[in-house]
Amino acid sequence: MNVSRTTEIRVGLVSIVSIALLIGGIMLGKGLSLGPNNRVIMVRLATSGGVEAGSPVVVNGVKRGTVSEVSSDNGSVLVKANMNDASDLKSDASATVTILEITGGKKIEIVPGTSTQPFDVSKEMPGTVAADIGGLVTSLGEVSGSAINLVRRLDTISAGLTELMRDGSFIQNVKTISSDGAVFVTDVRTWFQQNRDPLTTSVRDLREITTQLKESVNRNEPKVSAIIDRADKVLLSLENTLAKADGAIVGADSLIARINGVVQDIRTNKSLLHAIMYDDQMAGKLDTTLLTLKKLLRDIGKKGVNVNVELGHVP
């Protein structure tokens, strides 16, 4: 009984160890880990690019984990991957789907990034799909039709050129153009040879003129600066004068306003000056008084003044 019990215990232990080794081998083969740095990251791709569950995930060429899930999400593809360690990934990390082997298979290559901020595993990592042999073959198939059309057009162009070369007048025209071009080049060369000395003299004169202009500018720069300073002073004086003129205009406006007020007061108030200027009866009385006074003065001038003065008289 004790032997049977011991045998059962041994068989159970061997079974448990075997199962643990099997699970560990599977986890090691899939790149899974139960360590504290194990993380699940999400990669957003436009297309899956052939990635499927179990595809390896590498960082700088070193395997870090495997793809656990590939699903369509909001018009794109969301890939979830289990990684042994994501502590060195930065906020600007990116992923690229590349070919695993020439015979087939895909992997996700992650570039850790250079930012100072760590990557937040709760956020999605942007990813792209690199071109592979299958894509290149597909692209070549799409381009082949255009290449055939291009070859046909080249054949048409070649036939046209052949037909054009058969025309003797075309060849003659080309020869004429070449001959005329050679003559033109010869004439230009001859003209330069004949006018080399005048051209050299003109260039030398231009150089001397440039030098003289520089010397003149350097020589007259202090005077020009003094003139500019004087002009600044004159402008400042003009500004002061204009300011004073503005003040005088403001004073004149105030004086005119006061005169207008006085005139308005004269027109509206019942004063003597108002009566003299605007009352017709007063004007007539004033004229009569002036005429009477004028007549009195004229009589005094002719007849004199009879003054009866009693001095020391007591009534």
C-alpha positions in Angstrom: 0.0 0.0 0.0 2.8 2.4 0.9 4.7 1.4 -2.3 1.7 2.1 -4.5 1.2 5.5 -2.8 4.8 6.5 -3.4 4.6 5.4 -7.0 1.4 7.6 -7.5 3.2 10.6 -5.9 6.2 10.1 -8.2 4.0 9.8 -11.3 2.1 12.9 -10.3 5.3 14.9 -9.7 6.7 13.8 -13.0 3.4 14.7 -14.7 3.4 18.2 -13.1 7.0 18.8 -14.1 6.4 17.6 -17.6 3.4 19.9 -18.0 5.4 22.8 -16.6 8.2 22.1 -19.0 5.8 21.9 -21.9 4.1 25.2 -21.0 7.5 26.8 -20.5 8.7 25.5 -23.9 5.6 26.8 -25.6 6.0 30.2 -24.0 9.7 30.3 -24.9 8.8 29.3 -28.5 6.1 32.0 -28.7 8.3 34.6 -27.1 5.9 34.9 -24.1 7.1 35.8 -20.6 5.7 36.1 -17.2 8.2 38.6 -16.0 7.4 42.0 -14.4 8.2 43.8 -17.7 5.8 41.8 -19.8 3.6 44.3 -21.8 0.8 44.2 -24.4 1.3 46.9 -27.1 -1.1 48.0 -29.8 0.0 48.8 -33.3 -2.2 50.7 -35.8 -1.7 49.7 -39.5 -3.5 50.6 -42.7 -3.4 47.0 -43.8 -2.3 43.8 -42.1 0.5 43.3 -44.5 0.4 39.5 -43.9 0.9 39.8 -40.1 -0.9 37.1 -38.2 -1.1 35.7 -34.7 2.3 34.2 -33.8 4.3 36.6 -36.0 7.5 37.7 -34.2 8.0 41.2 -32.8 11.6 42.4 -32.8 13.3 45.6 -31.6 16.4 46.6 -33.4 16.6 43.0 -34.8 16.2 41.3 -31.3 13.1 39.3 -30.7 11.0 40.7 -27.9 7.6 39.0 -28.3 4.9 37.8 -30.7 1.6 39.0 -32.2 -1.4 37.8 -30.2 -4.3 39.3 -32.2 -4.9 40.9 -35.6 -8.3 42.5 -36.1 -10.0 45.1 -38.3 -10.9 48.3 -36.5 -12.5 51.5 -37.8 -11.3 51.0 -41.4 -7.8 49.9 -40.5 -6.0 47.1 -38.7 -5.2 46.9 -35.0 -2.5 44.5 -34.0 -1.9 43.4 -30.4 1.4 42.0 -29.4 2.9 40.5 -26.2 6.4 41.9 -25.4 8.8 40.7 -22.8 10.1 44.2 -22.2 8.9 47.6 -23.4 10.9 49.8 -21.0 13.2 51.1 -23.7 10.4 52.2 -26.0 10.0 56.0 -26.3 7.0 58.1 -27.2 8.1 58.5 -30.8 8.6 54.7 -31.4 7.2 53.3 -34.6 6.6 49.9 -36.1 7.1 48.5 -39.6 5.8 45.2 -41.1 8.7 43.6 -43.0 9.4 40.2 -44.6 10.7 37.6 -42.2 12.2 35.3 -44.7 12.5 35.1 -48.5 10.3 32.0 -48.5 7.6 33.8 -46.6 6.4 35.1 -43.2 6.2 38.5 -41.7 7.5 40.2 -38.6 7.0 43.6 -36.9 10.1 45.6 -36.6 9.9 48.3 -33.9 12.2 51.3 -33.8 12.5 52.4 -30.1 12.7 56.2 -30.9 14.8 59.0 -29.5 12.3 61.0 -27.4 13.0 61.6 -23.7 9.4 60.6 -22.8 8.7 56.8 -22.4 6.1 55.1 -24.5 2.6 54.8 -23.0 1.5 51.2 -23.6 -2.1 52.2 -23.3 -1.8 54.2 -26.5 -1.5 52.9 -30.0 1.8 52.9 -31.9 1.8 54.0 -35.5 2.9 51.5 -38.1 3.6 51.1 -41.8 3.8 48.1 -44.1 7.1 47.8 -46.1 7.0 46.6 -49.7 7.8 42.9 -50.1 8.5 40.6 -53.1 4.8 39.9 -53.5 4.0 43.6 -53.6 6.8 44.2 -56.1 5.5 41.4 -58.4 2.1 43.0 -58.2 3.4 46.4 -59.0 5.4 45.0 -61.9 2.2 43.3 -63.2 0.4 46.7 -63.0 3.3 48.4 -64.8 3.6 45.8 -67.5 0.6 47.1 -69.4 2.0 50.6 -69.4 5.4 49.3 -70.5 3.8 47.5 -73.5 2.0 50.7 -74.6 5.3 52.6 -74.2 7.1 50.1 -76.4 4.4 50.4 -79.0 4.7 54.2 -78.9 8.5 53.9 -79.3 7.9 51.7 -82.3 5.6 54.3 -83.8 8.1 57.0 -83.1 10.9 54.9 -84.6 8.9 54.3 -87.8 8.2 58.1 -88.0 11.8 58.9 -87.6 12.7 56.4 -90.3 10.2 57.9 -92.7 11.5 61.3 -91.9 15.1 60.3 -92.5 14.1 58.9 -96.0 13.2 62.5 -97.0 16.2 64.0 -98.6 15.1 67.5 -98.0 15.1 66.9 -94.2 18.7 65.8 -94.3 19.6 68.7 -96.5 17.9 71.1 -94.1 19.7 69.6 -91.2 23.0 70.0 -93.0 22.1 73.6 -93.9 21.3 74.4 -90.3 24.5 72.8 -89.1 26.4 74.8 -91.7 24.7 78.1 -90.7 25.4 77.3 -87.1 29.1 76.8 -87.8 29.2 80.0 -89.8 27.5 81.9 -87.0 30.0 80.5 -84.4 32.9 81.5 -86.7 31.5 85.0 -87.1 31.1 85.4 -83.4 34.6 84.2 -82.8 35.9 86.6 -85.4 34.0 89.5 -83.9 35.4 88.8 -80.5 38.9 88.6 -81.9 38.5 91.8 -83.7 37.0 93.7 -80.7 39.0 92.1 -78.0 41.1 95.2 -77.4 38.0 97.6 -77.2 36.2 95.1 -74.9 39.3 94.9 -72.7 39.5 98.7 -72.6 35.8 98.9 -71.7 36.2 96.4 -68.9 39.2 98.3 -67.6 37.3 101.6 -67.7 34.4 100.1 -65.9 36.7 98.8 -63.2 38.3 102.3 -62.9 34.9 103.9 -62.7 33.8 101.5 -60.0 37.0 102.2 -58.1 36.4 106.0 -58.4 32.8 105.6 -57.3 33.9 103.7 -54.2 36.5 106.4 -53.4 34.0 109.2 -53.9 31.5 107.5 -51.6 34.2 107.0 -49.0 35.4 110.6 -49.3 32.0 112.2 -49.2 30.4 110.0 -46.6 31.2 112.4 -43.7 29.7 115.3 -45.6 26.6 113.3 -46.5 26.3 112.3 -42.8 26.6 115.9 -41.8 24.0 116.9 -44.3 21.7 114.2 -43.0 22.2 115.4 -39.4 21.4 119.0 -40.4 18.3 117.8 -42.3 17.3 116.0 -39.1 17.7 119.2 -37.1 15.8 121.2 -39.7 13.0 118.7 -39.6 13.0 118.9 -35.8 12.7 122.7 -35.9 9.9 122.4 -38.5 8.1 120.0 -36.2 8.4 122.5 -33.3 7.3 125.3 -35.6 4.3 123.3 -36.7 3.5 122.5 -33.1 3.5 126.2 -32.3 1.4 127.0 -35.4 -1.0 124.4 -34.3 -1.2 126.1 -30.9 -1.7 129.5 -32.5 -4.5 128.1 -34.7 -6.1 126.6 -31.6 -5.9 130.1 -29.9 -7.3 131.8 -33.0 -10.2 129.3 -33.0 -10.8 130.1 -29.3 -10.7 133.9 -30.1 -13.1 133.6 -33.0 -15.4 131.6 -30.8 -15.3 134.3 -28.2 -16.0 137.0 -30.8 -18.9 135.0 -32.1 -20.2 134.8 -28.6 -19.9 138.6 -28.1 -21.7 139.2 -31.4 -24.4 136.8 -30.4 -24.8 138.5 -27.1 -25.1 141.9 -28.8 -27.7 140.5 -31.1 -29.8 138.9 -28.4 -29.3 141.2 -25.3 -31.4 144.4 -25.0 -28.4 146.7 -24.4 -27.6 150.2 -25.6 -25.3 148.8 -28.3 -28.0 146.5 -29.5 -30.5 149.3 -29.6 -28.0 151.5 -31.5 -27.2 148.8 -34.1 -30.6 147.1 -34.5 -33.4 149.5 -33.1 -34.6 151.8 -35.9 -36.4 154.2 -33.5 -33.3 154.6 -31.4 -31.3 155.2 -34.5 -33.8 158.0 -35.6 -33.6 159.6 -32.1 -29.8 159.5 -32.2 -29.8 161.1 -35.6 -32.2 163.9 -34.4 -30.0 164.5 -31.3 -26.9 164.7 -33.4 -28.6 167.2 -35.8 -29.8 169.3 -32.9 -26.4 169.3 -31.3 -24.9 170.2 -34.7 -27.3 173.1 -35.0 -26.6 174.3 -31.5 -22.9 174.3 -32.1 -23.4 176.2 -35.3 -25.5 178.9 -33.5 -22.9 179.2 -30.8 -20.2 179.7 -33.4 -22.2 182.5 -35.0 -23.9 184.3 -32.0 -21.9 183.3 -29.1 -23.3 182.4 -25.6 -25.2 184.8 -23.4 -24.3 184.0 -19.8 -26.1 185.8 -17.0 -24.1 185.3 -13.8 -25.0 187.0 -10.6 -22.1 187.2 -8.1 -22.7 188.2 -4.5 -26.4 188.9 -4.9 -28.7 188.1 -2.1 -32.4 187.9 -3.0 
